[in-house]
């Protein structure tokens, strides 16, 4: 269960989950379940997304001025997106379109707002 404060974050999590699922099936033979590595990446993405200081006002993570992923996890996410990105249009067209629309948002300027 994902308790994100905004529907936009819920959709972003659903998008990364679908991307990781495509990648895991192709590279690790995961049918139905994620392998341990992909499950760890998904959980890491969920936690990072839940702690995002920009919340509903954020752009895609690639355009964000704050890179909150550890370098190793960021590289794993890039590998997943390089593989799954082109395939998402055929598997999940609505999520793909909305991800591109979210990418059109301007990156937040200045410091992140404080979360209370």
C-alpha positions in Angstrom: 0.0 0.0 0.0 1.3 3.4 -0.9 0.2 6.4 1.2 1.3 9.3 -0.9 -0.1 12.7 -0.1 -0.9 13.4 -3.8 -2.3 11.5 -6.7 0.5 12.8 -8.8 3.1 11.0 -6.6 1.0 7.9 -6.7 1.0 7.9 -10.5 4.8 8.5 -10.5 5.2 5.5 -8.2 3.0 3.4 -10.4 5.1 4.4 -13.5 8.4 3.4 -11.9 6.8 0.2 -10.6 5.7 -0.7 -14.2 9.2 0.2 -15.5 11.0 -2.0 -13.0 8.6 -4.8 -13.7 9.4 -4.7 -17.5 13.1 -4.6 -16.7 13.0 -7.4 -14.2 11.0 -9.7 -16.5 13.5 -9.2 -19.3 16.7 -9.2 -17.4 16.1 -11.4 -14.4 13.3 -13.7 -15.5 10.9 -12.3 -12.9 7.4 -13.5 -13.8 4.9 -12.0 -11.4 7.3 -11.3 -8.6 10.3 -8.9 -8.5 13.7 -10.4 -7.9 15.5 -9.2 -4.7 17.5 -6.5 -6.5 14.5 -5.0 -8.3 12.3 -5.2 -5.2 15.0 -3.3 -3.3 15.1 -0.6 -6.0 11.3 -0.3 -6.0 11.2 0.1 -2.2 14.1 2.7 -2.4 12.1 4.6 -5.0 9.0 4.5 -2.9 10.8 5.9 0.1 12.5 8.6 -1.9 9.3 9.6 -3.6 7.5 9.8 -0.2 10.2 12.1 1.2 10.4 14.4 -1.8 10.3 18.0 -0.5 8.6 19.3 -3.6 5.7 16.7 -3.5 2.9 17.7 -5.9 4.9 20.5 -7.4 7.8 18.4 -8.6 8.9 17.7 -12.1 10.4 14.4 -13.1 13.3 13.3 -11.0 15.7 13.7 -13.9 15.0 17.4 -14.0 14.9 18.0 -10.2 17.6 20.3 -8.7 17.9 17.9 -5.8 19.2 14.4 -6.6 18.2 12.4 -3.6 19.1 9.0 -4.9 22.4 7.5 -3.9 24.7 7.2 -7.0 24.4 3.4 -7.2 20.6 3.5 -7.0 20.5 6.3 -9.5 22.5 4.3 -12.0 20.2 1.3 -11.5 17.2 3.5 -12.1 18.8 4.9 -15.3 19.4 1.4 -16.6 15.8 0.5 -15.9 14.5 3.6 -17.6 16.8 3.1 -20.6 15.4 -0.3 -21.2 11.7 0.2 -20.1 11.2 3.7 -21.4 10.7 2.9 -25.1 8.6 -0.1 -24.2 6.3 1.7 -21.9 4.5 3.5 -24.7 3.1 0.1 -25.9 2.5 -1.4 -22.5 1.3 1.6 -20.5 0.5 4.4 -22.9 -1.4 6.6 -20.4 1.4 6.4 -17.8 3.9 7.2 -20.6 2.0 10.2 -21.8 1.6 11.6 -18.3 5.2 11.1 -17.5 6.2 13.2 -20.5 3.6 15.8 -19.5 5.1 15.9 -16.0 8.5 16.3 -17.6 7.3 19.5 -19.2 6.9 21.1 -15.8 9.6 23.5 -14.8 12.1 22.4 -12.3 11.5 24.0 -8.9 13.8 27.0 -8.3 15.7 27.6 -5.1 15.6 25.6 -2.0 13.1 22.9 -1.3 10.2 23.9 0.9 10.4 22.6 4.5 8.2 19.7 5.3 6.5 19.7 8.7 
